């Protein structure tokens, strides 16, 4: 596992090169910085992990750090300053700019009760970082569990997992949990499975049975007529392996991908089915999704649904996006006991395994 960074509150304290690079990338990700710059720090961190500290020190003194793969001028300066016992200027500038401060006003009381996250992606599908880096960051943030939910096979644009790749990933998850035994954290075996046109789930049922958590989401034909979309979503909600209905409207309200209106469907019918079949409605914390809209969260609350506040993170720093979902849920009066991600791990796993 990657080394843990120094206490981020100690902005005047020295820091190891790997911790400085990871901390910079984390802060840029949580504040939605430029992807290209973030990738530069993540790739530099990977190089540092593979390079001995003595070699780094020799190269820093000789001014040859940039001869190493993925080390550029900015990342070389960060490494050099960290090796010299200084907190790098690049990191100090980020911390002083407020990048480490609260992401949103409100929701702190509920956010403090969140134990985990049931929706995250790694570089096995369309995420930007290895599973191990996602796990390390989740642990540093105090999470007790994180569900790894890379995309399913049919979503090729997102490098969805074939059956074979999913099986291999499950082996990686088991190995990570074996390594972390006794440390108070569990990586849950999961998937974000695509809801197909007929309402079925895009993976073999026997493989879904091996998972701890299944998030079912619509990713295609989002402008289908309301009756077609309703039938599709009802089919997924009624499937005994579905635990969470992901970003149910599919809308985008901001961001680099532009905006997209919500899908049309009979929300009351879908939420009644969620309540009947014990499926949690996801409160997707990504700022560009903000899904479901407030009025649908209120409807789901009135209908008796459970909720899951999730990040849908595609990078380690985005794991901090839980703050956005917590702020919305608290503002709309969603009780903590109806949010499954406030539950301790064993209760959560028991709920996920015992569908009606």
N, C-alpha and C positions, 0 to 999 in steps of 0.2 A: 504494500500500500504506500502511496506517496506520503512523505513526511508532513506532519501537521504544521501550519504556519504559526508564527509567534502570535501571542495575544494581540488581536487587531486594535485593542484600545491603547496599547502601549506605543503611541505614534513617535515617541522620541527614543525608542529602544532599537538596538541593532537587530538584524534579522538575517537568516541564512539566504543565500541566493535563490534556492528553489522555492522557499517560502515567499520571498519577495515577488518572484515572477507569478506564482499562483495567486497571491493576494491581489496583485495588479489586475490580472485577468478576471478574477472573481468580482472585483469592484466595478470593472467595466461592463461585465455581463449583467450584473444586477441593476445597473443604471442604463442598460441598452446602448452601450457604446458601439463604435464601428467594428463590424465583424472582422475586417481585415486586420485591424490593430490587435484585437483580442487573440486571433489565431497566431499572430506573431509571438505573443507572450506565452501562449500554451505550447507552441512548438519549441520555443526556447527552453521552457521548463522541461520538456521531454528530453532535450539534448543534455541538460544539466544532470538529470537523473542518470543518464548513461555515462557520464563523465566523472572521473574521480576529482575530489576537491583539490588535491595537489596539482593536478593538471590544470584545473581552472585557475588556480592561483598563479601558476607559472605563466599561463597565457595572459592573464590579466596584467602581470608585471611587464610582459614582453609586448603587450598590445596586439596579440594575435587571437583574441577570443572570436573575432568575426570569421576566422578560418574554419570554425566549427560549424556543422550543419545547423541552419535555422537561427543562427546568432547574428543579429544585425547591430547597427550602431546603438540604437536605444537600449536593446536588451543587454548588450555588452556593458554599457554604462551602469545599468542596474546591477549586474553581476559584480562588476569591479567595485562599486561603492559598497555593496553588501559584504564582499570579501574583506574590505578595509575596515569593517566594523561600523559602517554608517548605514542609517536607514536611507535607502535610495531616494533621490530627489523626485523621481517620477512617482513613487509611491506616496511620498509626503504631499505632493501636489494634489493627488487624488483624494487623500484623506482630508486635507484641509479644504477641499472644494465641496465637501459634504457628501461625497460618494459613499461614505460608510454610514451616513445618517439614515433616519427613517425614510422608507419609500413612500409612505402615505400617512396622512393624519387619521387617527382613529383605528379601532380594531385591536388595540394592544391587549386588552383583557382576553379576547377570544384567541388571538394568535398565541398567547402564552399557554393555552390549553391544547394546542395542536401537537400531536405526538408524531405524525408521519404524513406521508404523501403517497397517493396511489396512482400517479401518472407522471412518468419521466421517461426520457429517451437517451440512448447512448449512441456512439458512433457505429453500432451494429445496424442501425437504421438511419435516421436523418438527424441524429444528435451530433454534437461537435466534439465530444470527449469520451474517452474510454470508460467502461463501467466502473473501474476502480477509482477513477477521479470523481465520478458522481457520488460514489459511496463515501469517499474520504470527506468530501464537502458536506454531505448530509450529516455525517457524524460530527463534524466541526460546528454545524449549526444546531446541534443538540437533538436531532431527530432520533426517534427510536426505531423507525422502520421507513423503508422506501421501496415502493413497487417499481421494478424495472418493466416498462410497458412499451417496448419497441413495436413498430408497426407490423401488421400481418402481411402475408405473402402477396395478396392482390394489389397492394398499394406500391407498385413498382417505382413510382416517382419518388417515394420515400425510402427506397431500398428495403422494402418489407421482407420479413424473415420467412424463408421457405421452411417446410417441416424440418429438414435436416439442420438448417442453421438454428432454428429454435431449440432443437434437441441439444445442439452443441452449447448454446447459450445457457441452457439449464444446468449443464455441467459446470460452466464457469460460475454461475450463481451459487451452486452448492459448494464449490471450492472456496469462494469468498466467505461464505457463511462459516465454513469450517475454520478458516483463518481467524475470523472475528469472534469465535465462540467465547462467551464470557465477558464480552465488551459492551453488552447492553444494546446492541444494534442488530437488526435483521434486514437483509435484502430479500424482498418478497419476489417470488417467481410470478411474472405477470405478462400481459400483452395488451396493446391497444388494438383490438380486433375490428376490422372493417365490417360494417353492417352492409350486407349485399342487397341487391335490388329486391330480392324476395323476402328479406328480413332474416335470412340465415347469417351465421357468423363465418368469417373468412379464415377458418382453421379446422382441422380435423377434431371431432369431439373428444377422441381419446387423448389428444394432446392438451386440449383445454382442461381436461380433468386433472392433469398433472400440475396445473397452475394454482397459485394462491389467490390471485386477483385477476379478473377479466374486465377491462374497460371496453365497452362497445360504442363505436362512434361512426357517424356517417361522414364520408369524405368525398362522395361523388354524387352527381346529379342533384345538387343542392337546390335547384330551382324546380324540382318536380312538383306536380299539383299536390295540394294539401292532402287529398285522400290517399294518394300513392305514398307520400312520405309518412303519413300516419300509420298506414298498414305496415310499412317497412320497419318503423321504429317499434311498433307493438310486437312484431315478430321477434325482434332482438330482446326486448324487455321480458318477454315470456319464456325465453330460452333459459333453462335452469343453470347455465354456466355464466350468465351475465351478472356481474356484481354492480357495475357503475355505468350509467348512461353518460357518455362523454360529450362535452361542448354541444349541447343538444340542438341549438339553432344554426350552428356553423357560421355565425356572423363574424365579420371583422369590422372594427370600429375605427382603427387607425393603423399606422405602421407601414413598413416598406412594401408590403404586398397590396397596399391600397385598402379600400373598404369593400364590404360585401354585405348585402341585406340578409336578415335572418331567413331561414327556410320557413315555409308555411306548413303547419300541421296542427292537428287538434291537440293542443297542449294539455287540456283537461283530461282527455282520454289517455294520453301517454302517461301523465303523472298518476292518474288513478291506477294504471297498470303497474307503475313503479311501486306505488304503495302496496298494492296487492301482492306483488311478487318480491317484495323486499329488496328492490334495486335502488341504490342511492343515485340521486341526481347530482351530477358534478357541478360544483361552482368553480369554473375554470378561471384561474387567477392570472392568466396572461393578460397584460393590459390591452393588447390589440384585440383580444376576444371578448373579455368582460361578459362571459356567457354562462348562464342565461341572463337575459335582461332582467332588471329589477322586478318588473311586473310578473315575470314567469317564476322567479324565485318565490315571490309572495304567493302565487297560485300553487306552486308545489308545496309550500309550507301549509297552506290551507287544506290541501288534499291529503296531507299526512305523510309526505315523503321523508325519507332519510336523505342526507346530503353528504357529499365528500368534497372538501376543499382541497384542490390539487393545483400543482404548478404547471403541469404539461411542459416541464422544463426540457430544453434541448441543449443546455449548457449548465455547468456547475453553479455559476452565479445566479441563474434563474431559479434555483431552488429557494431563494429568498422571496420569490414572488408570492409565497403564501400570505404575506402581509396584505396584498391587494384583496385576495379573496376573503380574508378574515375581516377586513374593514367593511366590505359589502355585506357580509353575513351578519355582522354585529349591528350595522346600521339598519338592516331590514328585520331584525329581531329573530334570527334563526337561533333556536336554543342549542347550546353546546352539546347536550345529550343526544340531539338528532343529527349530529355531524360525526360520521364514523371515524374520521381521522383525528378525533379527540379521544378515541377509545384506545385502551392499552392493547398490545399486540395480540395476546391470546383471545381476547374478546373479539377483536376484528377478524382474526382467522376463523374463529368459530362461526361468526355471522357469514363470512364469505363462503364457507364450506357447506352451510346448511340452508340452501335455497329450498323454498316450498316446491 
